[in-house]
Amino acid sequence: MTYQNSKYHCEDVSYYLQLIQLLQQGEYHLDRSIDPDDELGQALQHLAHILETHDREQRWLDQITTQINAGLKLDEILENIYRDFHGLIPYNRIGLSLIEKDGQTVRSEWAKSDQPRIRLAAGYAAPLAGSSLETILQTEQPRIINDLEEYLRQKPRSKSTKLIVQEGMRSSLTCPLIANGVPVGFIFFSSTQPYAYAEAHVGTFQRIAGRLSVIVEKGRLVSELAAQKEAIEQQNQELLRLSEMKNNFLGIATHDLRSPIGTIHMAVTFLRDSYSLLSDQERQTILEDMMKQSSYMLDLLDDLLDVTRIESGKLDLHLELIDLPDFLAESVQRHDRMATPKGTQVLLDSAPPGTISADRLRLRQVMDNLISNAVKFSPAGSTVRVYAEQLDSEWRISVQDEGPGIPPEERELLFQDFSRLSARPTGGERSTGLGLAITRRVIEAHGGQIDVDSIPGQSATFWFTLPAS
């Protein structure tokens, strides 16, 4: 093609207009060869190549963002980013930090790396004000650090840089996430290679920054809503459990209280109608039976109040240092006296010197439940043994009976509310069915655990642990 007076011929202008129209239509492969000396034609050819490359990259970016957006929760979206961004930006690690609602703190929310260990993990937080991240937000421009080791030498107090360098990262690209004009957080691309990032990578990110920010913010909101929904569902389940427990308590309490109340009512009626006909011994027997029935009712009500208090989170422990041998000796002596009428002996086998930190009244309640149960289920003339041993950083206290043991199929019923097993107290003693359930809750509140070792038909050893002081 030739030029005349620095102007194109009409046919040349028409030709160039056709080329431009083809480019506008997305036709980048120009059929007609262009003279190497035709500067305008060569410029259009170069523009066609640039537009084709840009269009291809944009379609790829659109495809990737569509795939990323397929995730619903934030973790799913971030996993998709880590999977799909390799063709766009080089990285060995991607991290996400979000700006908290107060706008003052940046907190690491997620990180994934192909390296063995992540040191800058989720939960790490730092103030936004005065930080280099604040500058990135103000300029809305990504930041490239192509030599993290040198950057750390210049800023040795940067804890986050120190952690990322310890992970093996040598360069980074930090990109702001701004959704609908509101700063959301930052996405960090990091590479084990120095000088891994260039302005071309910044340009690539900026082409999808808006959409990516909105996608991430959507994922955060969905995750928050999901967490709130889960919390509400858990609260509802807890309310249902408490309601069921309340109804269960009322039903069993009504059933268990009805019998002794009926017995007392009949005894009072009998005394009223036949008082003058009864001997002093007969009256005394009736009164003692009434005392037993009323004591059982008081025990049941006390146990019910204990369970409801513990379940509602109102179990306050008043911890103090307790000399363990003295405490166990006192418990054993008290129950040995009470077991005398049954001919049962309660012995303290061993209790090495030591102290524990516990609520004295609650710990006494535990020992009373375990020793009284051992006496109840052991035959007359038997021996109940109590012993303690220190295991590393905890004490283990055991109460061994000579009763019928616990059948394997009934072990899972132990320590549950109102659990009653096939074995019955050998002296006809009554039980509320709540003692072991309360004992478990008290021990767990102290940071210990409780269980039983049993030989069916021979004996059972209930034991619990408490942290050594």
Residue pairs with C-beta under 8 A, 6 or more apart in sequence:
1 8
1 9
1 12
1 35
1 37
1 38
1 41
2 9
8 16
8 40
15 32
16 40
16 41
16 44
19 30
19 41
19 44
19 48
20 44
22 28
22 30
23 44
23 47
23 48
23 51
26 55
28 48
28 49
28 51
28 52
28 55
29 48
30 44
30 45
30 48
34 41
34 42
34 44
34 45
35 41
36 42
57 204
57 207
58 207
60 87
60 88
61 88
61 204
61 207
61 208
64 84
64 85
64 88
64 208
65 208
65 211
65 212
65 215
67 80
67 84
68 77
68 80
68 81
68 84
68 212
68 215
69 77
69 215
69 218
70 80
71 77
71 78
71 79
71 80
71 219
72 219
72 222
73 219
73 222
73 223
73 226
74 109
74 110
74 216
74 219
74 220
74 222
74 223
75 110
75 219
75 223
76 219
77 215
77 216
77 218
77 219
78 94
78 96
78 110
78 112
78 216
78 219
79 112
81 94
81 187
81 212
82 94
82 112
85 91
85 94
85 189
88 201
88 204
88 205
89 173
89 189
89 197
89 201
89 204
89 205
90 189
90 191
90 193
90 196
90 197
90 201
91 173
91 189
91 190
91 191
91 196
92 113
92 114
92 115
92 168
92 169
92 190
92 191
92 192
93 111
93 112
93 113
93 114
93 115
93 118
93 164
93 167
93 169
93 188
93 189
93 190
93 191
94 111
94 112
94 113
94 187
94 188
94 189
94 190
95 108
95 110
95 111
95 112
95 120
95 187
95 188
95 190
96 108
96 109
96 110
96 111
96 185
96 186
96 187
96 188
96 216
97 106
97 107
97 108
97 109
97 185
97 186
97 188
98 106
98 107
98 109
98 184
98 185
98 220
99 105
99 106
99 128
99 183
99 184
99 185
100 106
100 107
100 125
103 128
104 127
104 128
104 129
105 125
105 126
105 127
105 128
106 125
106 126
106 127
106 128
106 131
106 133
106 185
106 186
107 123
107 124
107 125
108 120
108 121
108 122
108 123
108 124
108 125
109 122
109 185
109 220
110 122
111 118
111 120
111 121
111 122
112 118
113 167
113 190
115 167
115 168
115 169
115 192
117 167
118 167
119 163
119 164
119 166
119 167
120 160
120 163
120 164
120 167
124 160
124 163
126 159
126 160
128 134
128 137
132 143
133 174
133 186
135 143
136 142
136 143
136 174
136 176
136 186
137 176
137 178
137 183
140 176
140 178
141 176
141 202
142 173
142 174
142 175
142 176
142 202
142 205
142 206
143 173
143 174
144 171
144 172
144 173
144 197
144 198
144 199
144 201
144 202
145 151
145 171
145 172
145 174
146 171
146 194
146 195
146 196
146 197
147 170
147 171
147 194
147 195
148 161
148 164
148 165
148 169
148 170
148 171
148 172
148 194
149 165
149 170
149 194
151 158
151 161
152 158
152 161
152 162
152 165
155 161
156 162
164 172
164 190
167 190
168 192
169 190
169 191
169 192
170 191
170 192
170 193
170 194
170 196
171 190
171 191
171 193
171 194
171 195
171 196
171 197
172 188
172 189
172 190
172 191
172 197
173 188
173 189
173 190
173 197
173 201
173 202
173 205
174 186
174 187
174 188
174 189
175 186
175 187
175 188
175 189
175 205
175 209
176 183
176 186
176 209
177 183
177 184
177 185
177 186
177 187
177 209
177 212
177 213
177 216
177 217
178 184
178 209
178 210
178 213
179 210
179 213
179 214
179 216
179 217
180 214
184 213
184 216
184 217
184 220
185 216
187 212
187 216
189 197
189 201
191 197
205 212
242 311
242 312
245 311
245 417
246 308
248 417
248 418
249 304
249 307
249 308
249 417
252 418
252 433
253 300
253 301
253 304
256 300
256 432
257 297
257 300
260 293
260 294
260 296
260 297
261 293
261 297
263 289
263 290
263 293
264 290
264 293
264 294
267 286
267 289
267 290
268 290
270 286
271 278
271 283
271 286
275 283
278 286
292 430
296 430
296 432
299 432
300 432
300 434
303 432
303 434
303 435
303 438
304 434
306 434
306 438
307 417
307 434
307 437
307 438
307 441
309 315
310 438
310 441
310 442
310 445
315 441
315 442
315 445
317 358
317 359
317 362
317 445
317 446
318 359
318 360
318 361
319 357
319 358
319 359
320 357
320 358
320 359
320 360
321 355
321 356
321 357
321 469
322 355
322 356
322 357
322 358
322 360
322 363
323 355
324 351
324 353
324 354
324 355
324 356
324 388
324 395
324 397
325 351
325 352
325 353
325 354
325 388
327 360
327 363
328 348
328 351
328 367
328 386
328 388
328 397
329 348
329 351
331 364
331 367
331 368
331 371
331 386
332 346
332 347
332 348
332 371
332 386
335 346
335 368
335 371
335 372
335 375
335 384
336 345
336 346
336 347
338 372
338 375
339 345
339 346
339 375
339 384
342 375
342 380
342 427
343 380
343 381
344 375
344 378
344 380
344 381
344 382
344 383
344 384
345 382
345 383
345 384
346 371
346 374
346 375
346 383
346 384
346 386
347 383
347 384
347 385
347 386
348 385
348 386
348 387
349 385
349 386
349 387
350 387
350 388
350 389
351 386
351 387
351 388
352 388
352 389
352 390
354 388
354 390
354 395
354 468
355 468
355 469
356 363
356 395
356 466
356 467
356 468
356 469
357 467
357 469
358 446
358 466
359 442
359 446
362 442
362 445
362 446
363 442
363 446
365 438
365 439
365 442
366 439
366 442
366 443
366 464
367 386
367 397
367 399
369 435
369 436
369 438
369 439
370 399
370 439
370 462
370 464
371 384
371 386
371 399
372 435
373 401
373 431
373 435
373 436
373 462
374 384
374 399
374 400
374 401
374 403
374 460
374 462
375 384
375 401
376 425
376 426
376 427
376 429
376 431
377 401
377 403
377 404
377 423
377 425
377 426
377 460
378 384
378 401
378 402
378 403
378 426
379 402
379 403
379 426
380 426
380 427
382 401
382 402
382 403
383 402
384 399
384 400
384 401
384 402
385 399
385 400
386 397
386 398
386 399
386 400
387 397
387 398
387 400
388 395
388 396
388 397
388 398
389 395
389 396
389 398
390 396
390 468
391 465
393 467
393 468
394 448
394 465
394 466
394 467
394 468
395 465
395 466
395 467
395 468
396 463
396 464
396 465
397 463
397 464
397 465
397 466
398 461
398 462
398 463
399 461
399 462
399 463
400 459
400 460
400 461
401 459
401 460
401 461
402 458
402 459
403 423
403 426
403 459
403 460
404 423
404 456
404 457
404 458
405 423
405 454
405 455
405 456
405 457
405 458
405 459
405 460
406 414
406 421
406 423
406 452
406 454
406 456
406 460
407 421
407 422
407 456
408 456
410 421
410 422
411 452
411 454
413 419
413 421
414 421
414 436
414 452
415 436
415 437
415 439
415 440
415 450
416 437
417 433
417 434
417 437
418 432
418 433
418 434
418 437
419 433
419 436
419 437
420 431
420 433
425 431
439 450
439 464
440 450
443 449
443 450
443 464
443 465
443 466
444 450
446 466
446 467
447 466
447 467
448 464
448 465
448 466
448 467
449 464
449 465
450 462
450 463
450 464
450 465
451 462
451 463
451 464
452 460
452 461
452 462
452 463
453 460
453 461
453 463
454 460
454 461
